[in-house]
């Protein structure tokens, strides 16, 4: 990525578009050839059924048994069966989404095989199946916060470049390509991750007694806050860039854009650095969150949730830009996001994104407080047993 944002971008802007596009195409061809050359040594595991079938069974059976009453002690009376050889970790009963528990209620019509499994899986599900579905459902509210997080972060890959185009990008006799400034996000992320893993995690482990120092959701919360701070800093920098462009001599004219502000494009580095730090907390923890909180046989789906959040954030960003275009054009202040940023109010748009992110942070805190981690003891018998063990250890 760093090579593409520096070397390839320079070739495209200063040498030749054809050559700049041809180099990545050639590299992709080489990568594809290397991938297929090594296909014979790959370990290929054949699929044995779809985990989504189990998810569908739980919802179908829960709907069929919706009129049944909840048992008094569901952690004892519900049907519980774990198939031998299952790669999924054992999950105990939880109180959340209790309507799904009805899928595991045993009725007179339900038949159980000699090995303990349900004879008709579309009429009776196990607690294990139900809890696996709950793991998926619990993630969805957190996933929504990820979509809004990436909505804010995507602005640093688009409008930050437009800001650089209309700023002073000269470094001596060399003019830095506008798109290359986004490399500072990757640099800050690359520098921050080893510092966090090597120094901060051990320190936080001593303070919190947690293996990872702080929880995955706490890291996500920090990431959302930093994304809001990034948007706020971006607004302040843009306001300054625009004032300098309108009140001081400009450095020329950018085709299809407008006058180039005398303000150095280096002022964009703080917001891009913050964006990288935000990803160090928010994006990395989201990927880890989906991997750990999904059932083991659905981890590939969990990984896809991360990229769906990125895609959702990009689409939502496009929708917001369209709405802001239309609404601001009708207002007295004029279009906030015209081709020429000097004639618009990109800073207002950044303030708008800041507000969205702080609302997102509040929503995230509510969801995080409600969220129950996979495998955490939640039924009374398990909680009582663990408390007894802790008492013995303390003695």
MARDO-862083 format. One record per residue (C-alpha): residue in three letters; x, y, z. Coordinates in steps of 0.001 Angstrom, whole numbers. Example, Ala and Ser with C-alpha at 12.3 -4.5 7.8 and 13.67 -1.06 7.14 Angstrom:
BEGIN
{"ALA" {12300 -4500 7800}};
{"SER" {13670 -1060 7140}};
END
This chain:
BEGIN
{"UNK" {0 0 0}};
{"UNK" {2782 2428 873}};
{"UNK" {4521 1704 -2425}};
{"UNK" {1286 2267 -4343}};
{"UNK" {596 5541 -2499}};
{"UNK" {4077 6887 -3193}};
{"UNK" {5904 5348 -6166}};
{"UNK" {2879 4347 -8272}};
{"UNK" {1056 7607 -7568}};
{"UNK" {4162 9592 -8547}};
{"UNK" {4454 7675 -11831}};
{"UNK" {767 8274 -12588}};
{"UNK" {877 12003 -11859}};
{"UNK" {4365 12941 -13067}};
{"UNK" {5369 10360 -15701}};
{"UNK" {2509 8614 -17488}};
{"UNK" {-994 7428 -16654}};
{"UNK" {-549 4460 -18987}};
{"UNK" {2674 3391 -17263}};
{"UNK" {1188 4075 -13828}};
{"UNK" {-1741 1767 -14569}};
{"UNK" {369 -791 -16414}};
{"UNK" {2725 -1442 -13477}};
{"UNK" {-78 -2528 -11058}};
{"UNK" {-1648 -4632 -13837}};
{"UNK" {1675 -6424 -14410}};
{"UNK" {2189 -6965 -10679}};
{"UNK" {-1328 -8413 -10356}};
{"UNK" {-611 -10804 -13232}};
{"UNK" {2576 -11981 -11493}};
{"UNK" {667 -12385 -8199}};
{"UNK" {-2033 -14486 -9896}};
{"UNK" {574 -16719 -11534}};
{"UNK" {2380 -17260 -8220}};
{"UNK" {-934 -18051 -6528}};
{"UNK" {-1859 -20756 -9036}};
{"UNK" {1680 -22184 -9106}};
{"UNK" {1434 -22926 -5391}};
{"UNK" {-2104 -24340 -5532}};
{"UNK" {-864 -27949 -5351}};
{"UNK" {672 -27471 -1904}};
{"UNK" {-2345 -25713 -357}};
{"UNK" {-4322 -27554 2314}};
{"UNK" {-7884 -27736 997}};
{"UNK" {-10579 -28772 3463}};
{"UNK" {-13821 -29912 1876}};
{"UNK" {-16946 -28215 3164}};
{"UNK" {-19288 -30407 5232}};
{"UNK" {-22576 -28572 5326}};
{"UNK" {-23396 -24925 5799}};
{"UNK" {-23474 -23209 9216}};
{"UNK" {-26234 -21003 7848}};
{"UNK" {-28516 -24063 7778}};
{"UNK" {-28227 -24290 11554}};
{"UNK" {-29020 -20573 11844}};
{"UNK" {-32117 -20996 9684}};
{"UNK" {-33232 -24010 11739}};
{"UNK" {-33135 -22019 14976}};
{"UNK" {-35274 -19196 13594}};
{"UNK" {-37757 -21566 11937}};
{"UNK" {-38191 -23741 15037}};
{"UNK" {-38414 -20700 17336}};
{"UNK" {-41241 -19329 15179}};
{"UNK" {-43008 -22701 15166}};
{"UNK" {-42818 -22876 18972}};
{"UNK" {-43501 -19192 19604}};
{"UNK" {-46664 -19949 21636}};
{"UNK" {-44849 -22141 24158}};
{"UNK" {-44061 -20734 27600}};
{"UNK" {-40504 -20152 28713}};
{"UNK" {-39337 -22800 31236}};
{"UNK" {-38537 -21709 34800}};
{"UNK" {-34983 -23077 34668}};
{"UNK" {-34072 -23035 30974}};
{"UNK" {-30386 -23779 31588}};
{"UNK" {-31518 -27148 32981}};
{"UNK" {-34616 -28131 30987}};
{"UNK" {-33737 -27039 27435}};
{"UNK" {-32480 -29609 24947}};
{"UNK" {-28703 -29646 24957}};
{"UNK" {-26621 -31648 22537}};
{"UNK" {-23160 -31046 21111}};
{"UNK" {-22241 -33186 18098}};
{"UNK" {-18986 -35136 18512}};
{"UNK" {-16079 -33693 16576}};
{"UNK" {-17567 -30207 16500}};
{"UNK" {-14943 -27472 16184}};
{"UNK" {-17150 -24976 18006}};
{"UNK" {-16480 -24201 21654}};
{"UNK" {-19226 -25181 24099}};
{"UNK" {-21622 -22334 24843}};
{"UNK" {-23867 -22176 27887}};
{"UNK" {-27357 -20741 28169}};
{"UNK" {-27770 -16940 28128}};
{"UNK" {-30774 -14741 28959}};
{"UNK" {-30506 -12485 25912}};
{"UNK" {-32884 -13047 22966}};
{"UNK" {-35021 -15415 25033}};
{"UNK" {-37501 -15893 22195}};
{"UNK" {-34846 -17988 20433}};
{"UNK" {-34679 -20323 23444}};
{"UNK" {-38056 -21730 22432}};
{"UNK" {-36305 -23568 19609}};
{"UNK" {-34708 -25805 22277}};
{"UNK" {-37887 -26540 24276}};
{"UNK" {-38634 -30281 24213}};
{"UNK" {-42269 -31163 23519}};
{"UNK" {-44114 -34485 23419}};
{"UNK" {-43838 -34515 19621}};
{"UNK" {-40050 -34151 19573}};
{"UNK" {-38018 -37323 19087}};
{"UNK" {-34420 -37813 20155}};
{"UNK" {-32046 -40381 18667}};
{"UNK" {-30012 -42868 20692}};
{"UNK" {-26884 -40741 20285}};
{"UNK" {-28697 -37799 21903}};
{"UNK" {-29256 -35730 18759}};
{"UNK" {-32610 -34479 17517}};
{"UNK" {-34332 -36813 15056}};
{"UNK" {-35869 -33844 13232}};
{"UNK" {-33535 -30806 13346}};
{"UNK" {-36229 -28576 11804}};
{"UNK" {-38460 -29257 14825}};
{"UNK" {-35968 -29220 17701}};
{"UNK" {-32656 -27375 18120}};
{"UNK" {-30049 -27617 20852}};
{"UNK" {-28985 -24904 23280}};
{"UNK" {-25614 -24937 21512}};
{"UNK" {-27275 -24072 18190}};
{"UNK" {-29379 -21358 19810}};
{"UNK" {-26378 -19776 21519}};
{"UNK" {-24389 -19813 18287}};
{"UNK" {-27202 -17879 16609}};
{"UNK" {-27243 -15461 19541}};
{"UNK" {-23520 -14838 18969}};
{"UNK" {-24325 -13714 15432}};
{"UNK" {-27328 -11587 16424}};
{"UNK" {-25405 -9863 19254}};
{"UNK" {-22752 -8697 16818}};
{"UNK" {-25168 -6838 14513}};
{"UNK" {-25654 -3684 16693}};
{"UNK" {-21872 -3422 17097}};
{"UNK" {-21476 -3912 13349}};
{"UNK" {-23727 -897 12718}};
{"UNK" {-21324 1280 14718}};
{"UNK" {-18529 -36 12501}};
{"UNK" {-20376 1128 9382}};
{"UNK" {-20657 4649 10825}};
{"UNK" {-17003 4515 11895}};
{"UNK" {-15851 3745 8345}};
{"UNK" {-18171 6444 7008}};
{"UNK" {-16043 9009 8839}};
{"UNK" {-12732 7346 8003}};
{"UNK" {-13501 7191 4280}};
{"UNK" {-13386 11004 4118}};
{"UNK" {-9639 10872 4736}};
{"UNK" {-9203 8872 1526}};
{"UNK" {-11241 11293 -589}};
{"UNK" {-11665 14851 643}};
{"UNK" {-8230 14901 2273}};
{"UNK" {-6799 14381 -1232}};
{"UNK" {-8952 17226 -2568}};
{"UNK" {-7671 19432 256}};
{"UNK" {-4100 18559 -701}};
{"UNK" {-4789 19433 -4351}};
{"UNK" {-5660 22986 -3333}};
{"UNK" {-2823 23373 -819}};
{"UNK" {891 24112 -1111}};
{"UNK" {2466 20706 -1832}};
{"UNK" {5931 22004 -2681}};
{"UNK" {8916 20496 -919}};
{"UNK" {11809 22489 -2323}};
{"UNK" {11735 21896 -6068}};
{"UNK" {9631 18738 -5690}};
{"UNK" {5826 18744 -5667}};
{"UNK" {4326 15916 -3613}};
{"UNK" {1401 14156 -5358}};
{"UNK" {-1840 14895 -3509}};
{"UNK" {-2821 11231 -3161}};
{"UNK" {529 10427 -1518}};
{"UNK" {-425 12327 1634}};
{"UNK" {-2719 9464 2673}};
{"UNK" {446 7429 3278}};
{"UNK" {720 9221 6638}};
{"UNK" {-2320 7262 7835}};
{"UNK" {-565 4001 7039}};
{"UNK" {2697 5203 8576}};
{"UNK" {1042 6120 11866}};
{"UNK" {-819 2787 11894}};
{"UNK" {2367 825 11144}};
{"UNK" {4333 2652 13850}};
{"UNK" {1556 2516 16438}};
{"UNK" {729 -1217 16304}};
{"UNK" {4138 -2540 17496}};
{"UNK" {4309 184 20160}};
{"UNK" {881 -838 21429}};
{"UNK" {1646 -4585 21399}};
{"UNK" {5156 -4364 22884}};
{"UNK" {4792 -1607 25443}};
{"UNK" {1202 -595 26175}};
{"UNK" {-363 -4067 26405}};
{"UNK" {2082 -5284 29120}};
{"UNK" {1585 -2030 31037}};
{"UNK" {-2205 -2202 30781}};
{"UNK" {-2093 -5891 31724}};
{"UNK" {-514 -4953 35046}};
{"UNK" {-3190 -2328 35677}};
{"UNK" {-6276 -4266 34562}};
{"UNK" {-5164 -7904 35018}};
{"UNK" {-6560 -8620 31544}};
{"UNK" {-4472 -10513 29015}};
{"UNK" {-5014 -7940 26264}};
{"UNK" {-4789 -4951 28620}};
{"UNK" {-8175 -3563 27628}};
{"UNK" {-11139 -5324 26050}};
{"UNK" {-11870 -5448 22333}};
{"UNK" {-14918 -3228 22764}};
{"UNK" {-12937 -660 24755}};
{"UNK" {-10475 -447 21875}};
{"UNK" {-13350 5 19438}};
{"UNK" {-14731 2823 21567}};
{"UNK" {-11351 4573 21541}};
{"UNK" {-11228 4133 17767}};
{"UNK" {-14644 5766 17299}};
{"UNK" {-13619 8673 19545}};
{"UNK" {-10411 9162 17537}};
{"UNK" {-12439 9059 14299}};
{"UNK" {-14607 11882 15662}};
{"UNK" {-11470 13790 16691}};
{"UNK" {-10026 13242 13203}};
{"UNK" {-13111 14798 11601}};
{"UNK" {-12944 17742 14024}};
{"UNK" {-9265 18421 13275}};
{"UNK" {-10028 18092 9550}};
{"UNK" {-12698 20785 9878}};
{"UNK" {-10309 23179 11637}};
{"UNK" {-7549 22611 9066}};
{"UNK" {-9957 23085 6152}};
{"UNK" {-11318 26305 7638}};
{"UNK" {-7761 27645 7890}};
{"UNK" {-6839 26474 4362}};
{"UNK" {-9895 28191 2899}};
{"UNK" {-9270 31470 4749}};
{"UNK" {-5664 31568 3509}};
{"UNK" {-6831 30844 -54}};
{"UNK" {-9381 33672 32}};
{"UNK" {-7339 36318 1861}};
{"UNK" {-3749 35782 681}};
{"UNK" {-2013 35442 -2695}};
{"UNK" {-2515 31983 -4171}};
{"UNK" {85 29694 -5757}};
{"UNK" {-1676 29101 -9032}};
{"UNK" {-4719 27292 -10288}};
{"UNK" {-5537 23587 -10104}};
{"UNK" {-7415 22429 -13253}};
{"UNK" {-11091 21588 -12594}};
{"UNK" {-10623 22653 -8968}};
{"UNK" {-9621 26215 -8221}};
{"UNK" {-6991 28439 -6662}};
{"UNK" {-4210 26746 -4701}};
{"UNK" {-3953 27977 -1124}};
{"UNK" {-575 29112 185}};
{"UNK" {-1167 27018 3315}};
{"UNK" {1209 24067 3390}};
{"UNK" {-361 20659 2767}};
{"UNK" {1687 19468 5747}};
{"UNK" {-1183 20768 7880}};
{"UNK" {-3068 17691 6689}};
{"UNK" {-597 15387 8424}};
{"UNK" {-2196 15668 11922}};
{"UNK" {-5643 14605 10709}};
{"UNK" {-4183 11765 8628}};
{"UNK" {-2039 10640 11556}};
{"UNK" {-5114 10611 13795}};
{"UNK" {-6959 8597 11147}};
{"UNK" {-4190 5985 11254}};
{"UNK" {-4309 5854 15060}};
{"UNK" {-8093 5495 14891}};
{"UNK" {-7674 2476 12622}};
{"UNK" {-5063 1099 15023}};
{"UNK" {-7784 944 17652}};
{"UNK" {-11050 804 15712}};
{"UNK" {-10396 -1180 12533}};
{"UNK" {-7961 -3710 14036}};
{"UNK" {-10204 -4383 17041}};
{"UNK" {-13258 -4783 14793}};
{"UNK" {-11542 -7490 12757}};
{"UNK" {-10446 -9247 15958}};
{"UNK" {-13931 -8844 17433}};
{"UNK" {-15682 -10568 14517}};
{"UNK" {-13091 -13351 14468}};
{"UNK" {-13407 -14134 18173}};
{"UNK" {-17126 -13567 18728}};
{"UNK" {-18462 -15616 15828}};
{"UNK" {-18724 -19412 16247}};
{"UNK" {-15582 -21152 15053}};
{"UNK" {-17294 -22646 11984}};
{"UNK" {-18480 -19161 10944}};
{"UNK" {-15224 -17240 11271}};
{"UNK" {-14983 -16662 7527}};
{"UNK" {-18423 -15039 7695}};
{"UNK" {-17222 -13002 10669}};
{"UNK" {-14251 -11782 8645}};
{"UNK" {-16557 -10782 5817}};
{"UNK" {-18564 -8661 8272}};
{"UNK" {-15509 -6422 8640}};
{"UNK" {-15294 -5796 4903}};
{"UNK" {-19069 -5381 4699}};
{"UNK" {-18719 -2614 7295}};
{"UNK" {-16082 -910 5129}};
{"UNK" {-18326 -1229 2073}};
{"UNK" {-21350 -21 4026}};
{"UNK" {-19381 2975 5266}};
{"UNK" {-18370 3869 1708}};
{"UNK" {-21939 3621 421}};
{"UNK" {-23268 5619 3364}};
{"UNK" {-20576 8238 2770}};
{"UNK" {-21689 8555 -846}};
{"UNK" {-25303 8902 271}};
{"UNK" {-24415 11606 2817}};
{"UNK" {-22410 13536 225}};
{"UNK" {-25345 13411 -2203}};
{"UNK" {-27790 14574 469}};
{"UNK" {-25469 17378 1618}};
{"UNK" {-24970 18461 -2006}};
{"UNK" {-28696 18788 -2593}};
{"UNK" {-29637 20282 778}};
{"UNK" {-26800 22825 931}};
{"UNK" {-27385 23934 -2672}};
{"UNK" {-30892 25014 -1689}};
{"UNK" {-29654 26859 1410}};
{"UNK" {-28415 30424 1599}};
{"UNK" {-24803 29374 2263}};
{"UNK" {-24531 27597 -1096}};
{"UNK" {-23166 24166 -1954}};
{"UNK" {-20841 22898 778}};
{"UNK" {-19051 20440 -1516}};
{"UNK" {-18413 21995 -4953}};
{"UNK" {-15501 21106 -7230}};
{"UNK" {-13664 24214 -6004}};
{"UNK" {-13334 23775 -2232}};
{"UNK" {-12609 27487 -1857}};
{"UNK" {-16183 28222 -2948}};
{"UNK" {-17689 25618 -631}};
{"UNK" {-17730 24812 3078}};
{"UNK" {-16028 21461 3440}};
{"UNK" {-15347 22403 7057}};
{"UNK" {-19105 22384 7728}};
{"UNK" {-19311 18883 6267}};
{"UNK" {-16485 17753 8541}};
{"UNK" {-18327 19225 11541}};
{"UNK" {-21394 17285 10411}};
{"UNK" {-19347 14067 10310}};
{"UNK" {-17955 14900 13767}};
{"UNK" {-21493 15143 15130}};
{"UNK" {-22439 11820 13562}};
{"UNK" {-19408 10145 15117}};
{"UNK" {-20151 11459 18607}};
{"UNK" {-23729 10180 18263}};
{"UNK" {-22239 6901 17055}};
{"UNK" {-19979 6837 20110}};
{"UNK" {-22977 7260 22413}};
{"UNK" {-24846 4480 20613}};
{"UNK" {-21743 2284 20798}};
{"UNK" {-21418 2775 24563}};
{"UNK" {-25012 1616 25019}};
{"UNK" {-24410 -1445 22822}};
{"UNK" {-21084 -2264 24494}};
{"UNK" {-22652 -2084 27956}};
{"UNK" {-25399 -4473 26810}};
{"UNK" {-23083 -6865 24939}};
{"UNK" {-22185 -10258 26422}};
{"UNK" {-18957 -11848 25242}};
{"UNK" {-19079 -15319 23748}};
{"UNK" {-18360 -17986 26344}};
{"UNK" {-18856 -15667 29333}};
{"UNK" {-20805 -17396 32162}};
{"UNK" {-24376 -16110 32224}};
{"UNK" {-26626 -18701 33817}};
{"UNK" {-26963 -18696 37632}};
{"UNK" {-25371 -22105 38188}};
{"UNK" {-22189 -21212 36298}};
{"UNK" {-21888 -17785 37909}};
{"UNK" {-22302 -19327 41369}};
{"UNK" {-19678 -21993 40617}};
{"UNK" {-17149 -19437 39371}};
{"UNK" {-17707 -17173 42383}};
{"UNK" {-17075 -20147 44694}};
{"UNK" {-13848 -20970 42859}};
{"UNK" {-12697 -17359 43148}};
{"UNK" {-13428 -17384 46881}};
{"UNK" {-11313 -20521 47335}};
{"UNK" {-8446 -18988 45349}};
{"UNK" {-8568 -15804 47431}};
{"UNK" {-8418 -17849 50646}};
END
